[in-house]
Amino acid sequence: MGIIAWIIIGIVAGWLAEQIMGRNHGLITNLIVGVIGALIGGFVANALGFAWGGWIGSTIVATIGAIILLFLLGLVKRRA
């Protein structure tokens, strides 16, 4: 996928994770969370043997990764 696809999927995944986790971030934060979430989700999916491709599969994997990222950040924030 091209960089434009990564940006679109990142924004969508970040927004979905934000809604699921009950957070309130801006567009840029959603993009960052979504792109990092895509990396985390891709790593987890590969480790578990899942191979989801295309726009929908990539968005699902990125959203799961973004949810994991927001969850972990919430844990760190509570301890600090």
Secondary structure by P-SEA (a helix, b strand, c coil): ccaaaaaaaaaaaaaaaaaaacccccaaaaaaaaaaaaaaaaaaaaaaccccccaaaaaaaaaaaaaaaaaaaaaaaaac
